[in-house]
Amino acid sequence: MEAGLSHSMEDGTNPPKPLDAGALFVLKSKGSWWHCAYHLTTSIVSPAILSLPFALSLLGWVGGVFFLTMTALVTFYSYNLLSVVLEHHAQLGQRQLRFRDMATDILGPGWGRYLVGPIQIGLCYGTVIAGVLIGGQSLKLYQFVIISGVLMLVLVQIPSFHSLRHINLVSLVLCLSFCASATAGSIYIGHSKTAPVKSYSVHGSVEHRLFGALNAISIIATTYGNGVIPEIQATIAPPVKGKMFKGLCVCYAVVLTTFFSVAISGYWAFGNQAKGTVLANFMVDEKALLPSWVLLMTNVFTLLQVSAVSLVYLQPTNEVLEQKFADPKIDQFAVRNVMPRLVFRSFSVVIATTLAAMLPFFGDINAVLGAFGFIPLDFILPMIFYNVTFKPKQSLIFWGNTLLAILFSALGALAAISSIRQIILDANTYRLFANI
């Protein structure tokens, strides 16, 4: 592909559009559907699932398992809707490479520039902050958040999304490993003589239980969230038809295996005492409740895998930085392009690491990301994009999409209020740069 030309068209109906440096250098369309599966799994099956036992503690058995199941079904459906819309435009010779491209082409320029683009960048960057935080949280002190950030500082220099395919294959193995370790750890503690006294009732006033349930729904939405489906599909070599669906099938086979095992075992072991991340329940008064080597292994798996997750969610930021500061008319490894990449990518990681060290409460950040980012991008916009693109009026799919968009708009608004309320409450017990 020559510099400045668009990704290949699938039927040649429209002339190619010139590519900016962000699309040309970061979103290279060279991958197979297997590579797509690795990217999807890394972006969804992250250490955020370690907060699922906590979410179940706010909902109880019935509500927790119900929302886990329904969110899996809705996200699989909505991601396939996004993929179908992207395939449709690719067949017309208008391949959309970014979420904001979809919003611009389907809803209008203002939607992409002022709403969808900022929401996605904020969501992805917030996910990076949360990733650096949980990487350091696994090692207990804010200084280790900095160590996690330094690792990211090196890895962020990998030039393109497609270049992450081998890292994300390793990430897939790591996510299976840390989930197996977390599940085994919960079962071990639950059966041990030192097992904590547990209750599965949801305590508190009606107001407390209501806001807690909304917070839990937001956490579950975050855990299943993606937010970079168009960018992942952009890495697939044309023709793209059918490849994303295969990748999603592989991804959700891993999702169903890991999400339910971690959530159910963690809630079973700790009940309503489950903490923001289940790894925190493995320690009591600085003493491990299971063999130290198991705890160390789980933390190492978590730290390594969260680095891959953060790399995926840095791609939209990297793409914007390349678009602004790189020159698409010369080679991406020319000094003119390498130096801005090195400086600005490093700067973005330094800021994320600083914020992660300052604000050591992962569960609250998770809920905010779900309410303000993942719910709009993953539960509302796919339905709108599909209905506007295909206009299936008066059909079952039209009304189903409309109902889902309305339902999750209401849930998103309520979850936003709940997540902000929880941060205000928890702010009284935290201090900047505190030990985690």
N, C-alpha and C positions, 0 to 999 in steps of 0.2 A: 504493500500500500504506500503510495507516495504521500509525502507531507502535504497537508492542506486539503486532501480529498476525503470525502465521506466514506463510511463503511459501505461495503458492497450492497447493492440493491438486490432484491430477490426476484423481481420480474422486469426490471428496467423500465418501468412506466414513467418515472420522474428522473430528471438529471440529478447527479450527486450534489450534496451541499458541502461547502468547505467546512473542514473540521477546525475547531480551536485547539490550542495546545492541551487543554485538559482532557478532551475526548481522544485526541491523537496519541498522547503519551500514557495516560492512566487507564483509559477504557479500551484497551486493544481487544478486538474481536478475533481471538485465535483459539479459544477453548472448545473442548468437547462437552457433551452433557455430563460426563463423569466429573470433569472439573467444576461444572456448575453445581453438581451435588455436593462437592467438597466445600465450595463457598457457602452454599445454603446451610449446610449442617453447622459450619463454624459460626455463621451469623445468628442462628436460632438456638442451637444447643450450647449454651454458654454457662459459665458458673452462676449466672443469675438463677438457674434452676435450684441452686442451693437455698434460695429464699422461699421455695414452694411449701415446705412444711410450715413455715411461719404464716403463709397465706391461708393454708388449711386451718391453722389454729384460730384464725379470725372468722372462718366460715363454718367450721365443723365438718364432720365426715360427709354428710349428704351434699351440702352446698359446695364444699371444696372439690369433691370428685365430679359433681355435675359441671361446675364451671371449668375445670380442667378439660373435661371431655368436650364440652360445647365450644370452648375456645380453640381446641385442636381442629374441630370440624370447620369452624368459621374461617380460621386462618388458612387452612388448606384450600378451601373454596375461594377465598378472596385472592390468594396468591395466584391461583390458576386463572382467575378473571383478569388480573393484571397481565399475566403472560399472554392470554388470548388477545387482549387489546394491543399489546406490543407486537405480536405476530401479525395482526391485521395491518397495522401501519407499516411494518417491514415489507409486507407483500405489496403495498402500494408504493414502495420506494421511499418511504419516510421513516426510516428506522429511528426510534427514540431511544436515546442512550441514558437519560437521566430522569429522575422523578419530575424535575421542574420542566423538562422537555415535554413530558406527557401533559402536565397541567397547562402549559403554554399552548400546545397544539389542540387540546381537547376543550379546555375551558376558557382560554384567552391568556394573553401575555401577563396581565396583572396577577392572575392566580399563580403562575409560575414564579414570578419575580418577587412578589410581596407576601405570599402566604406559604405555598408548598415548599419553595426553595429554602426560606429561612427556617421553617419547621423541621425540614429534613436535616439541615446542617446543625441546628441546635440539638436535635435528637441524637444524631450520630456523635457529635462532640461530647454530649452528656454521657453517652454510652462509653466513650473512651475514658472519661473521668471516672465513671463507675468501675470500669475494667481495671484501671490502675489502682483504684481504691481496694477492690476485692483481692487483687494480686498482693498488695501490701497487707491487707487484713489477714490473709492466711499466715502471715509471719508476725502479726500482733503489734508492731510499733509503727508510728508514722514514718520513722526513718526507712523502714522497709517499703513504704509506698514510694519513696524516692528511688530505691533499688529497682522496683518494678518499673518506674518511669525511665530509668537509665537504660534498661533492656529495650523498652519501646523506642528510645532515642536512636538506638542502632538499627532496629528492624524497620522503622518508618522510612528509611532511605531506599528500601526496595522499590524500584521505579513504577511498576504497573500492577493493577489488580490481577491480571493474568499471571504475573510473576509469583503470586502467592499460592498457586495451585498445589505445589508440593508441601508447603507449610500447612495448608489447610487439610491435606490428606493426613499429615501427622496429627493435626488438631482433631480430626475425626476420631482417631485412635485414642488420643488423650481424653476426649470428652467421655468416651465409653469407659476409660480407665478411672477417671475421677468419680464418675457416677457409680460405677461398681464399688469403688472404695467407700464412698459416702453411704451407699446402701448397706454394704456389709458392716460398716462402723455403727450405723444406727441399729441394725439387728443385733449386733454383738452387745451393745450397751443395753438395749431393751431386754435382753435375756440374762444380763449379768447380775451378780448379787448386789452391785452398787447402782442398779437401775434407778433413775429418779422416779419419785412418785408422780404419776401423770393423771390428768383428767382431760376428757375430750369435750367438756362443756365450754360454751362461750360465755365468759363472765362480763359483768358490767351493766350499766343502764341501757335502756333502749337506744338512746342517742349514741352511746359508745359502741354498741354492737353494730348499729347502722353505718357509722363512719368507718368502723373497722372492716365491715364487709365490703364497702366501696374501695377502701384502700387495698384489700386483698384482690379484688377484681382487677384493679389497676396493676398490681404486681404480676398477676397471672397474664394479663395482656402484654406486659413488658417482656415476660419470659418467652412467650410465643412470638413476640414481635420481630420484625425484620427491618423494614424501612429502607432497604437497598435492593429490592427486587429488580427494578429497571437496570441498575448498574451491574447486577450479577448477570442478567440476561444479555447485557451489552458485551460481556466477555465471551459470549458464544460465537463461534465462527458461523457465518451464513452457509446454508439456510438454517434458520432458527426453529422452524416449525416442529413442535413435538418434543424438543430437547429439554425445555424447562420442566415439562410434566414428568419426564423420566427422573430428572434431578430431584424434584419435589417428592416423588415416591420414595427414593432412597433416603432423603432427608427425614421424612416423616416416619419411616421405619425406625430410624434412630431416635427420633423425638418420642414416639410412643413407648419405646423401650426404656429410655432414660428418665423422662419426666415423671411417669407414674411410679417407677421404682423408688426414686429419690423422695418424691412427695409423700407417698404412702408409708414408706419405711420410717422416714423422719418424723412424721406426725404420729405414727404408731408408737415410736420410741419415746417421744418427749411431750406429746399432747399439746395443751395450750401453753406450755412453757417453751415451745419452739422459738428460737431466736431469729433475728433477721437473716442470718445465714446458718445453716444447720451445723457447720463446722464449729461455730461458737459453742454449741451444746456439747461438743466432744471434750471440752475443758471445763472443770469446776475448780475455782480457787487456784488457778494456774496448774492444776494436776490433770493429766490426761485420763479419760475414762476407758481408754482402749490402748493396746500396745503402741508405744511411741513411734515405732517404725511405720505402723499403718497411718498414723496421723501425719507423719512427715511425708510419706509417699503421696497421700491425698493432697496435701498442701502444695507439693512440688508439681503434681499433675495439674492442679488448679492454676497455679502461677503461670506455667508454660502455656496452657490452653487459653487463658484469658489474654495473653499477649497476642495470640493469633486472632482472637475475637476483636481486640482493639485495632489491629491492623486492618481488618475488613471495614470497620466503622470509621477509620481514618480516610478511606478512599474518597468519599464525597468532598471532604475538606482538602485533600491532596489535589483532587481534580480542579477545585475552585482556585487553589493557589497556582497550579500550573497554568490555568486559563489566564490568570491575571499577570503572571510574572515570566512565563516561558515564551519562547519564540518558536512557533510551529514550522517556520520556514527553514530551520536548521536542525541538525541532529540533536536528539534529546540528551545525548551524553557529551555534547559540546560544553566547554567551560561556561559559556553564556547561559546555558540552561541548568547545568549542574549546581552552580553556586547558589542561585536563588532557591533551588529545590532544597539544598542542604540547610540553608539559613531558615527558611520559612517553615519547613516541616519540623525542624528541631525546635523552633520557637513555639509551634502549636503544641508539641508534646510537653515542653517545659511548663506552659500555662496549665495544661491538663493535670500534670503531676502536682503542681502547686495547689490547685484547687482540691485535688483528691486528698492531699495531706491536711489541708485546712478543715475539710468537712467530712469527718470520719463516721458517717452514718449511711450505710449502703441501702438498707431497706427503704428509707425515705426517698432517696434519690431514685431508686427503682420505681416507686409509685409515681413520682412526678414525671419520669420519662414515659411511663405508660399513659398517663392522663393527657399530657400535652403533645406527645409525639407519636407513639405507636398506635393509639386508638384512632386518631385522625388518618394517619397514613395507611394503616393496615386493615382497619375495620370499616372505614367510611368511604374514603376516596376510591378504592377499587370498584365498589358498587356504582358510584357516580360515574366513573370513567367508562364502565361497561355500558350503562344505560344511555349515556350521551353518545357514545361511539356507535352502538348498534341499534339504539332506539327500539327496543323490543316492547313497544307499548301494548298494554292490556294483556300481556303474557304473564305466566306464572313467574318466570325469572325476573321480569321487570318489577312486579309487586314484591317479590321476595327480596330483591336487592334494595328496593325503597324502604321496606320495613326494617331490614338490617341497618341501613344507614341512619334511619331515624332513631332506632333503639340504641345504637352505639353512640350517636351524638348526645343523647340524654345521659347515658352511662358515663361518657367522657366528661361531660360538664360536671356531673356529681362527683366523679372520681377526682377531677381537678380541685374542687373545693375541699374534698377529704384529704388529699395529699398535701395541700398547702397548710391545712389545719394541723396535720400531724407534724409537719416540719416546724411550725410555730411552737407546738407543745414540746417537741424534743429539743428545740434550740435552748430551752432552759437548762438542760442537763449536759450540754456539750460545750466544750471550749475549743478554740482554734488550735490546731496542731496537737491535739490530745493523743495520748496512747489509745490504741483501738481495743 
